[in-house]
């Protein structure tokens, strides 16, 4: 399901036979997910918080080959899917992993009415991806993200995607 990244990631050149796959994962993958979480987020979640979220019915999608490269954590609430976290190991960013995870989610959740998420106002690559997928801004949460590394607290942009507007064929 993952598209071939161009060029070299680290020192490894991708071949179609070695492409990572997207799969639903469970508690057995949480140590790998937690490691990615700690690398990617200043305000990373504890292993217990990840375990509790899965226990509460969240779904975990993993993009992996020999090891996990990226994950997507979501929670369905009635007819809405809330995107809780999406993270890609830094050495694999810019190669379409987040896009593949999101497209996999859109295909799996096509019966839902809407998807929601918050994203840092400064996270331009993520905002660009969400816009390309059809998400639109519906709100702003001032100072939602804590101050970090000498920076001021940051706003979260609240985005929504009305699923009836999604053309799954156009995403391929």
C-alpha positions in Angstrom: 0.0 0.0 0.0 2.9 2.4 0.7 4.2 4.4 -2.3 7.8 4.2 -3.2 9.8 7.0 -1.7 12.3 8.6 -4.1 16.0 8.3 -3.6 17.7 6.9 -0.6 16.5 6.8 3.0 19.5 6.6 5.2 21.7 4.3 3.1 19.0 2.0 2.0 17.4 2.3 -1.4 13.7 1.2 -1.5 12.6 -1.6 -3.8 9.0 -2.5 -4.4 9.6 -5.9 -2.6 10.7 -4.1 0.6 8.1 -1.4 0.8 6.6 -0.9 4.2 3.0 -1.8 4.7 0.1 -0.2 6.6 -1.5 -2.5 9.1 -3.7 -2.2 12.2 -1.6 -2.9 15.3 -2.3 -3.7 18.9 -0.6 -3.5 22.3 2.3 -5.7 21.0 3.5 -2.7 18.9 3.3 -0.1 21.7 7.1 -0.2 22.5 7.9 0.7 18.9 5.2 3.4 18.8 6.4 4.8 22.1 9.9 5.1 20.8 8.7 7.0 17.7 6.5 9.1 20.0 9.5 10.1 22.2 11.5 11.1 19.1 8.8 13.1 17.4 7.0 15.0 20.1 8.4 17.4 22.8 5.2 16.6 24.8 5.4 12.8 24.2 2.9 10.5 25.7 3.9 7.9 28.3 3.7 4.3 27.5 0.8 4.0 30.0 -1.1 6.8 28.2 -0.7 5.0 24.9 -1.8 1.7 26.5 -4.9 3.4 28.1 -5.8 5.0 24.8 -5.7 1.7 23.0 -7.7 0.1 25.8 -10.3 2.8 25.4 -10.9 1.7 21.8 -8.5 3.7 19.8 -7.1 2.3 16.6 -3.4 2.2 15.8 -2.2 2.0 12.2 1.5 1.2 11.7 3.6 1.8 8.6 6.4 -0.7 8.9 8.9 -3.0 7.2 11.6 -4.5 9.3 10.7 -1.9 11.9 8.0 0.7 12.4 8.6 4.0 10.5 5.4 5.8 11.3 2.1 5.4 13.1 -1.4 6.9 13.2 -3.6 6.8 16.3 -7.3 7.5 16.0 -10.5 7.3 18.1 -14.0 7.0 16.7 -16.6 8.9 18.6 -20.1 8.1 17.2 -19.9 9.1 13.5 -16.6 11.1 13.7 -13.0 9.9 13.7 -10.6 11.9 15.8 -7.0 11.8 14.7 -5.1 11.8 18.0 -1.5 11.5 16.7 0.4 10.9 13.5 4.2 10.6 13.7 6.9 9.7 11.2 10.5 8.9 12.3 12.6 11.9 11.3 14.8 9.9 8.9 11.7 8.9 6.9 10.0 12.3 6.7 9.4 13.7 3.2 8.9 10.3 1.6 5.1 10.0 1.7 4.6 7.9 4.9 2.1 10.3 6.5 0.2 10.5 3.2 0.0 6.8 3.0 -1.2 6.4 6.5 -3.9 9.1 6.0 -5.1 7.6 2.8 -5.3 4.2 4.4 -7.4 5.8 7.2 -9.7 7.6 4.7 -10.3 4.3 2.9 -11.0 2.4 6.2 -13.3 5.1 7.6 -15.3 6.1 4.5 -18.6 5.4 6.4 -17.8 8.0 9.0 -19.4 11.4 8.7 -16.3 13.5 9.6 -12.7 13.5 10.7 -11.2 16.0 13.1 -7.7 16.9 14.2 -5.6 19.6 15.8 -2.2 20.6 14.3 0.4 23.1 15.4 0.0 26.3 13.5 3.7 26.2 12.6 3.6 22.6 11.2 3.5 23.6 7.5 4.2 20.2 6.0 1.4 18.6 8.0 -1.1 21.4 7.2 -0.2 21.1 3.5 -0.9 17.4 3.6 -4.3 17.8 5.3 -5.3 20.6 2.9 -4.4 18.4 0.0 -6.6 15.7 1.4 -9.5 18.1 1.8 -9.4 19.1 5.4 -10.6 22.7 6.2 -10.0 24.9 9.2 -12.9 25.1 11.5 -11.3 26.7 14.5 -8.3 27.7 16.5 -7.2 26.8 20.0 -5.0 29.6 21.3 -1.9 28.5 23.1 -3.0 24.9 23.0 0.6 23.6 22.8 2.9 24.3 25.7 5.9 26.5 25.4 9.0 24.6 24.5 12.8 25.2 24.1 12.5 28.9 24.6 9.5 29.3 22.3 6.2 30.7 23.4 3.1 28.5 23.6 1.6 27.8 20.2 -1.9 27.7 18.7 -3.5 24.6 17.4 -5.4 24.8 14.1 -8.6 22.7 14.3 -9.3 20.9 11.0 -12.2 18.9 9.8 -12.9 16.7 6.7 -16.5 16.0 5.8 -16.3 12.4 4.5 -19.1 12.8 2.0 -16.8 15.1 0.0 -13.9 12.6 -0.2 -13.3 11.0 -3.5 -11.4 7.8 -2.7 -10.6 7.2 -6.4 -8.9 10.6 -6.6 -6.6 9.7 -3.7 -5.0 6.8 -5.5 
